[in-house]
Amino acid sequence: MNPEEDTEFMQVFLGSMLGDGGLSLNKKNKCKNANYIEIHNPRQKEYLLWKKSIFERYFPVKIMEYKNDTMKGGITFGIRTLSNPFFTKYHSSFYPEGKGNKTFNLKLLKTLSPLGLAVWYQDDGCFNKKRFYVKISTHPNEVKVIKDYFEDLFKSNVYSNKGDVMFNKKQSILFLQIVKEFIHPSMSYKIEPLTAEEDIKEKLLKKDYLKNYREENKDTIKESLKRWNTNNSEKVKYLSNTNYRKRYPLKTELICPKCKITFDQHHAAQEYCSKGCSKNGYLIKEVEE
């Protein structure tokens, strides 16, 4: 069977070439054909073995082990195929100058299915849970074409910088929904946010709850604010009037009972003094000017 007639293989191959895969054509050793190479860290070994099983349908594949002092455990794993005319054909597509960085175009990107996108994401993508966005890293020369592809996919603007393309929250959820069925079990940490979907629902419910609470208790909140303003009239006057602050600067000294260091509250809002003592127990002394 021709590899190009195997949809699953082609999507894994193309997704890998957009990601961590590469083609090597060593003309110095008089090789007529190219071979496929890919390297991953130990955490992704099971994912790499899954790729090996896909490539082995058509090509002999070796699992390689490399020393790498920068990695935990000091090793990385890779796969390497024997040279084959199939890889030579695609070598000229991805490396039009015969060497250097991989190149791809919008036409190639539009051939990707959810499986191909998932493989690419597992290779070069990540999810920032704190800020809630998906990021795909690439070579700076390819940022524009990738940005154009995803803007066409999402029908909205996509942010990019020198070597990354990033999605907003809505785009990230849509993207993860597209690829989630094709994520290898060992790479499930890359779709933890779909738990993300539940997290967002919870946040929205919380937001609605707070909104409803404010509406239902607006009189109580209004009275509390009024009472606070009355009890703290001098502070309100001081904080709300710039000219007043300039004419009557309110100063306090925070004195550390341990090291006796003082500092002006205007110039520092630290929780600790310069020697690391906790602010708890500070003596507060008003200073008149």
Secondary structure, 3 states (H helix, E strand, C coil): CCHHHCHHHHHHHHHHHHCCEEEECCHHHCCCCEEEEEEECHHHHHHHHHHHHHHCCCCCEEEEEEECCCCCCCEEEEEEECCEHHHHHHHHHHCCCCCCCCCCCHHHHCCCCHHHHHHHHHHHEEEECCCCEEEEECCHHHHHHHHHHHHHHHCCCCEECCCEEECCHHHHHHHHHHHHHHCCHHHHHHHHHHCHHHHHHHHHHHHHHHHHHHHHCHHHHHHHHHHHHHHCHHHHHHHHCHHHHHHCCCEEEEECCCCCCEEECCCCCCCECCCCCECCCCEEEEECC
